[in-house]
Amino acid sequence: MNILLVEDQDDSRKTLSRLIEMRGHKVTQVATAEEAERAMATETFPFLILDWMLPGKSGIDLCRELRARQDGDEMFILLVTGKTDRADLEMALEAGANDYLTKPIDLSLLNVRLAVAERQIRDLTERNQARVALQQSARTLTDILENTTDGFFALDYAWRFTYVNPEAESSFGRSRKELLGGELWEKFPELRGTTFEKNYRRVMAEQTPIEFEACDPSGTQWFEVHAYPSGGGVSAFFRDVTERKRAEDDRLTKGKIESLGTLAGGIAHDLNNILTVISGNIGLAQLEAPVEEKNLLGCLAKASQAAQEAAHMSSQLLTFSKGGSPVKKVVRMSELLAKSAHFSLHGSNLRAEMDIPPDLWPTEVDPTQIEQVINALMINAREAMSSGGTVDISARNVELEDKPGALLPGGRYIKVTIADHGDGVPVDMATKIFDPYFTTKPVSSGLGLSISFSIVKKHEGMLHLEQSSPAGAVFAFYLPAARAEPAVVKNIPNSGLPSTLQRILVMDDEEGIRELTSQLLNTLGYEVTAVTDGVEAVNTYERAMRRGENFQAVILDATIRGGMGGLATISRLRNIDPSVIAIICSGYSDEAALAEFLQYGFRGALPKPFTRRDLADVLQRAFMTSKNEPAFVR
């Protein structure tokens, strides 16, 4: 231990120094208080032995001055005096001495005092080291809090701000100077009655940490909060998780749409089969009804119209299903937006404000389906602004980076935003607006936004509510920019009914469809053979070829329950006859069967439900296409 001995008498100083050094300590000797101060300016002494009576400044005065220093409590001071009066000794202790020793010095008492000092200095050193470590930890923690990307604030027992970090300043939109010392509920009265107040008060009352997520009172931002008791008050870390919540909501919406799609696809397929029988038989009844039966023909016409409306509803269901795949072509989104907006707002008290750059990239879409999306969003805007106003429509080229967990893969996209100036979407409804059949309008089906969501998803894009506030709602959808021009299917005009008898092979697993299709084809002048599945169709076709009674065309149902469907059947038929004229028929609008039928060797596509006229048209186009184009080669 390093000891400073201040004694003006040479003999006493040397004797005392020798005794102390015998205990293994290092002793620095000085004769005056001024010399002691100079020594302490260059070296640290945890233990000081001061003579009371010194030339100039006394030892007791030096003791008082040392205790008044910032580090005055970090040293042990032993005052040596020739005075034995109790009042003098009490004065020494009041001046700050830890202990005293009277002259003449008793060696045994000196050893006791030194032993006491050694123990106290060890304790003092440990406390000082702990305090330094605590101060360093506090500085480190402060540095972390000052630079963390999470917001942090601390409140005392009276809800007053005691600390606010820079990220919290940014989130609050207030400076810490403005907040420190102020009460939380006075600075942010909008938090009263919210989840924030409920949980902060619970932390204070129960002295237990709580983690929760809550939306701010404006309904625009979501926060993840970790609040915990601290020093009788509450401290809280928080971060903005609005984007994450939006992504979770979008994924949840996708899951709901996909679940409904499985059901909708099956319902639509069966419904289309039923509607095919209904529409076809109405058509046959119209052919058989006498011309003079005006009432009967009128009833049949109304029934036919109702069947067509049901078919339209079925096509909406197909949009959810694995079918409903877009038949794409490259378009200019600016033209599509202008056309759709004009049509949707015609006759309303709204006008569209367009903001579309001339260099907007083209995109490859199904124009009819994208018009349906734009129309649904415009109708939503009309309903939000019943008093009239302006709908802001903009489009931009955007390039997205490929990030883990992103809702869209990286690449080039067209971003379209449609913004209204209504009252916005209520917070409790924002996560439900894309749910099928969810609506707040008494006359609405609740399918518009759901179908739009599914359409954009099938185009490998994304539709979401980008922003909502009392000033209005902003919907945005992304569509991939065009990569290449799609193949163009020529539109061959109808050449009428066949002039000579032609044989047609029909494959369908529904007896009612087989019978109806056969009857309709008979009325068109065709000879028909009907089979139930692909295996029977291949065998029938092969036997007819061997007899020289070739079929001029085959109509194949895409989906055969428990049997070989249209795609597998056409592959087998091409092996037998590369020039086979095949037409795919389906209650699903699935990509392989209808949207890109030419790529699979078919000459035409016949979606269900179909009419007699549809049958005539698709056959004539298939025959004309086969005359002008070579046989399909695998």
N, C-alpha and C positions, 0 to 999 in steps of 0.2 A: 504494500500500500504506500502511496506517495503522500508524505506528511509535510506540512509547512509549519515550522516552529518559529514563533516571533518572540524573542527574548532579548532585552537590551544588555543584560549582564553576561559578559563573555564566559565566566566560569560556570554559571548556572546553565547557560545555553549548551555548552559543550557536554556537561555532565548529563543533562536531560536527553540530549541527542544520542549519546552513547547508550543510555539505558533503553531508549526506544529502538535503536538499531539492533540491539541484542534480540529483539522479538522478530527480526527479519524484515523490518520496514525501511524504506528509503526516506531520509530526512533532509529537507532543505532548510538551512538556517538563515534568518535575517534578524536585524537588530531593531528595526522601526516599522511602524505601520505603513509608511510610504514605500519602504523596500518590499514589504509584503504585497502591496498592490501591484508593484512592477513585476514581481515574480508571478503573480496570479494572472497577469496579462499575457504571459507566454506559456504557462503551464497549468494543468488542472490538478487541484489538490482536494481529494474527498475528505481529508481530515486536517483541521487546523488547530494548533495549540497556541493560544494568545495570552501573553502576560498582560495583566490589567494595567499596570503602570508602565508606560513607554514614553520616551521623549517625543514631544510633539503630540500627535494624535494618540489617544489612549487605546488600549486593547478593547475596552467595552464600547468605545465609539466605533472602532473598526468593525466590531461584531454587529452593531446595529446597521451599519452601512452594507455589510455583506448580506444580512438577512433581507434587506430592502431590494436587493438585486433580483432580476427575473429568475436566475438559477439559485437564489439564496437558500432554498430548502434542499438543495442537492449536496450539501456538505455537513459534516459533523464538526462542531466547534466546542473545544474544551478550554475554559477560561482558567488561568492560573493566577492566584492572588495571595497576597500576604494578609489580607483582611479576613477576619473571622466573624465580624459582626453579621448577625442574621439578616439585617436589612440590606447590607451590601451584597450578600450572597443572593438574596431574592432579586436585587437589581440586576445582577449578572444573568440570572435566568430570564428575567423580563426582557433583557437586551437581545435575547435569542440564543444564548449559550445552551448547548445540549446537556452539559455537565460542568462541574468546576472541581478544582484541586487546589488545596491551600498549601502555602509554604510554611515551614520547610517540607519538601516533598517526601512522602513516605513511599518507599519502593513498592510495598505490597498494594497500597492504594492506587499507585500508578498502573500496576499490572491489571488491577480490576477495571480501572477506567479504560485502559487500552482494549481489554477484552470486550467490554460493553460497546465501545466504539466500533470494534471490528464487526460485531454482530449487526449493529444498527446500520453500518455502512454497507454490509452485504445485502441487507434487506432493502436499503435505499437504492443500491445499484440495480437490484432486480426490479424494483418498482419503476425506476427511471427507464430501464430497458423495455419494460412492458409498456410504459407510456410512449416511448419513442416508437415502438412497434405499432401501438394503437394509432398514433398520429400518422405514421406512414400508411397504415391500413386505411385510415380515414381519407388521406390524400389520394390513395389509389382508388378507393370507392368513389370519391368525388369525381376523379378523372374519368372513371367508367361511366358514371351517371351523366357527366357533361357530354360525353361523346357517343353514348349508346343511341341506337336508332329507335329505341322504345321511348315513349313518353314516361316521365316519372314525376310525381309530386308527393309531398309529405304534409300532413295536417296535424295540428296539436289537438289536445282534448277538447278545445273550444271551436274546432273546425276551421282554425286559422291556418293559412298557408305558411309553412316554415321553409319549404324548399320547392323549387320548380326548375326542371332542367330545360336546356334549349329546345329539345324535341317537343316537350309539353308546351313551351311558349308558342312554337309554330302551330301545333294542333289547336291550342286554345285561341290563337290569334291575339294573345295578350302578352305583354312583357312581364318578366318576373318582378320588376320594380313595381308594376301596377298591382300584382297579385300578392306578393309577400306581406304578411300581416293582415290581409283581408280575409273575411269569412267566406267559405266556399259557397254557401247558399245566397249570400249577397252578391257575390261576383257572378254566379251562374244560377239565377232564379229559375231558369227553364229546366233545371235538373230536378226540381221538387216534384215528387210524385212519380218519378221514373224508376226504372230498375236500378239505376246508379245509386239513388238515394237509399232505396230499400237495402241494397247490399252493403253500402258503406256504413249505414247505421247498424246493421247486423254485425259487421266486423267490430265496430266500436263497443257494442253491447255485450257480445259473446266472446270477444277477444280471440277470434278464430279467423284464419285466412279463408278467402273465398275467391274462386276463379269463375268468371262468367263472361258471356257475350251479350252485347246490347247495342241497339241502334240509337243514334243520337236523336234528340227531340225533333230535328228537322226531317228525319227519315231518309237522309242521303248517305250517311256513313255508319258502318258497323265497327265496333271496337271489341277487342279481346282484352279483358282486364284481370289482373292478379292483385287483389287488395289484401292487406294483412295488417294486424295491429302493430304499432310501433311507438314506443315512448308515451303511452297513454293516448295516442291518437291513431291515425290511419295513414298508411303509405300505399301507393298504388303504381304499378307498372301497367302501361296500356299501349296497344298498337292498333293501327288501322288495318282491318281485315276485310274491307269492303270488296276488293277484287276477289279475294278467296271465297267470300260468301256468294258473290255473283257467280263464280265458277261452280260452286257447289249447287246453287239453285239451278244453273243451266244443266248440270249433269243430272240432277233430280228430274228436271223437266224432260230431258232426253229419255230417262228410264221410264217415265210415265207414258211418253209417246210410244216407245218401243213395246211396252207391255200391251198397250191398247192396239198397237199394230198387229200383233199376233192374233188377237181376237178379231180385229176388223178385217184382216185378210181372209180369214175363214168365212166370216159372215158375208162379206162382199162376194166371195166366190160362189157360195150357195145361193145368195140373192140373185146374182147375175144369171145363174142357171134357171132359176124360177122365172125371172123377168124375160129370159129368152123364150121360154115356153109361152108365157102370157102374151108378149108382144107378137110372137110368130103366129099364134092362134088367132089373135085379133086381126092380124093381116090376112090370114086365110079366111076368116069370117067376113071380112070386108070384100074379098074376091067373090065369095059365094052369095052374099046378100043381094037381093034384087035391087035394081037401080031405083025403083019406085018406093022402096022402103026408106023414106027419108029419116024417120025417127030412129030406126034401127041403125042406119049408117051414122047418124049423129051421135048416138050412144057409143058406137064402136070408136068413133073419132075421139070422143072424150076419154074413153078407156085407154086408147093408144097414147094420148097426151099424158095421162096420169102415169102410164108405164114409163114414158120417156123421163118424166120428172123423178120417178123412183130410180131410174138408171143413173140420173145425175147425182142423186144422193149416194148411190152405190159407188160412183167414181170418187166422191169425197172420202168415203171410207177407205177406198183403195189407196188414197194418198198416205194414210197411216201405215199401211201394210207393207209387206216385203215387195209388193208390186207398186204401181204408180210411178215407176221409174221415168224420169224425164226423157222425152225425145228431143235431143239438143240440136241447136244450130248456133253459129256465131252471130251475135247481135251487138248493136250499139246500145248500151244501157241508157244513154241520153235520150235516144228516140223512144225506147220502151217506157221510160219514166214520164216523158212528156205526153205520150199517147194515153197511158194509164191514168195519169193525174187528171188530164182533161176529161176523160170519160167518168172517173169517180166523182169529180166535183161538179159535173154538169147539173145545172138546176139548183145548186146549193148557194148559200150566202158566203161561201169560202172561196178564196183564190190561192193558187200555188205560187210560191216564190222559189224559182229554180236557181241553184248555184252549182253548175256543172262545168268543169274545165274542158276546153276543146280537145285536150290530149288524153281524155279518159280512155283507158284500155278497153278493148272489146272483151266480151265474156261469152262463154259457150253455155247456153241455157235452153230450157224449154220455154219459149216466149209466153205460151198460154198459162203455164204454171206460175211464172214470175209475175205476170200481170195479175194473177189471182192474189199473190202476196201483196203487191202494191195496193190493189183494190181493198184488201182487208185492212191494211194500215191506214189508208185514207178514210175508210168508213169509221175506223176507230177515232181518227182525228175529228171527223164531222160530229160524232156523238159527243166528243169532249168539248167542242166549241159550238154549242147550239145557237149562240148569239152571233155567230159569224167571225170572220177574221182571216188570218193568213196561215197557211201550212208551209213550213220551210222544208224544202227538199234539196238535199245536196248529195254529191257523189265525189269520191276521191280515189286516187290510186294509192294503195298502201302495200308495203312489203313487210311481212311478219317474220320475225326470227323463230327458228325452231327451238323451243324451250320445253324442258320436261314438265309435264302436267298441263301444258297449254291446251285450250279447247280446239285450236286449229293448228295444223302443221305449218311449218314455215313455207313461205312462198309469196307470189304476187296475187293480190286480191283487189276487187272493187268493193269499196265500202259505201253503202247508201244509208243516209239518215233521213228520217221523216219526223219532224218536230211539230207538235201542236202547241197552242198557248191556252190550254184548258186548265183544269184544277190539279192535274197530275194524277198519278195512280196512288191510292192510299197504301201506306206501308204494309198493312195486314193483307193486302191483295196482290202485292208486287210479285210474290212467289207463286201465285195461282193463275195468273192471266193466260199462261200457255196450257193450262190443264184442259183437257177435252170437256166440253159442255159447261165450263165455268163461265158465268155471265152475270152481270148486274142489271142487264136490260130485260124487261119483261117480254119483248118480242124477238130477242136474239137467240140463235141456236147455240152460241158459245163455241162454235167450231172454227170461226174465222182465223184467230191467232194460232190455234192448235194446228190447223191444216197448213198455215203459212210456215210455222216452225218446222213441220215435217218436210214441206217442199224444199225449203232452203237446206235442210240437213241432207236431203237426197241429192242436192246439187253440190255436196261436199263443202257447204258453207255453214254459217251460224246466224241465227236471229236472236236478239235479246233486247230487253229494256235497258238502254244505256244510262238513262238518267230520268229522274222524276222529282218534281218539286211543285210547290203551289203555283209556279209560273208555267207549268206544262210538262209534257212527257216527250222523251226522245227515244224512238225506236231505231235500231241500226241492224242492218244485215250485211254479211260479207259473202261474196261469190268469187270463186277462183277466176283469174284472168284467163283468156283463151290461150290455148297452146298451139292448136292446129285447126285447120278448116275441117269440119266433119264431112263425111260422104253425103252426097245429095241423091235422094231417091226421086227419080223422074215421075212426074204426075201424068200418067197415060190416060187419055180420055176414054170414056166408056163406049164400047162398040156395039152395045145392045145384046139381045139374047142370041143363043147359039142357033146357027142356021141348019146344022145337022145334029143328029143324036150324039150326045157325048156322055161317057160313063164317068161317074164320080164315086170315089170311095170315101165314106165318112166314118171317123173313129171317135166315139165318145162313150164314157162309162155310164152316163145318165140316159135311161131309156126314153124319157120324155124329150130330151134334146135330140136323140137319134131319130125318133119318129117325126118330130117337127121339122128338123133339117131335111129329112127325106121328102116330106110333103112339100116344103117350100121349093126344093130343087126340082121336084116333079112338075110343079106349076110353071117353072122356068124352062121346062123342056129337057131336063137332064134325067138320065137313068141312074139310079142310086143303089149302092150296096153299103149297108151299115154294119160296123163291127164294134166290139166293146173295148178292145185294148190293142196295144202296139204289136204284140205277138200275132194276134189274129189278123191285124192289118197287113203285116209283112207277108204272112203266109197267103192271104187272099190276093195280094198284089202280085206275088210271084206266080201263083197258079194262073191268074188271068194272063200274064205275059206268056206263059208256056202255051196257052190255048190261042194266043193271038188276039185276045180280047182286052187289050190294054185299057187301063184307066187313064183318062185325059187329065185328071187332077185328083188330089187327095186332100181332105180337110181333117186335120189332126188336132184333137184336144190336147192342150199342153199338160194338164194334170189328170192322171188316171189313178184313182185310189186303189192301192194294192197291185198295180200293174205297170206296164211300160208306157211312159207318157210320150208326148209329141217330139221332144228333142232327141230322145233315144231312138224313136221310130224313124225319124227322117234320116238319121245316120245309117240305119240298116237299109232303108229304101235306096239311099244313094249308092250303096254298094251293089244293089241289084240293078238300078236304073239311074245313072248319073244325070239324066235329063228329066227326072221326075218333077212334076209341077205340084208343089205342096203348099198348103195354106195352114198357118198355125191359128188355132182358135183357143181363147183363154178367158176365164173369168177373173184372172189376175192380169194386171198390166205390168208384168215383170219384164225385166230388161232383155233377157235372153229370148223370150218368146215374141214380144211385140215391138219393143223400142228399136231393136236392131235385127229384125227378122232376116234381112238379106244376108247378113254375115253367117247365118246358120243354114243357108241353103234353101230357105223358104222364098216363095214368090209373092207372098202376101200375108197379111195379118188380119184376123177377124175377131175383134174384142166382143165379148158377151156383155150385155144382151145385144142381139143383132136382129135386123128385119129382113124381109124378102129382098128389098132394094139393096141392102148391105151385101147380101149374098151374091146378087147379080153383079154388083160393082166389083167386088174383090175377085171374083172368078174371071171376069173379062180383063181386069188389069193384070192378073197373073198370066193369062194366055198371051196378052200383048207383050208383057215383059219377056216371056220365054222366047218369043219370036225375034226380039231385038237384042237379046243378050245371050251369051254362050251358056252351056250347062255349068252348074256349080262344080268346081273341082276341089277336092279336099287338099 
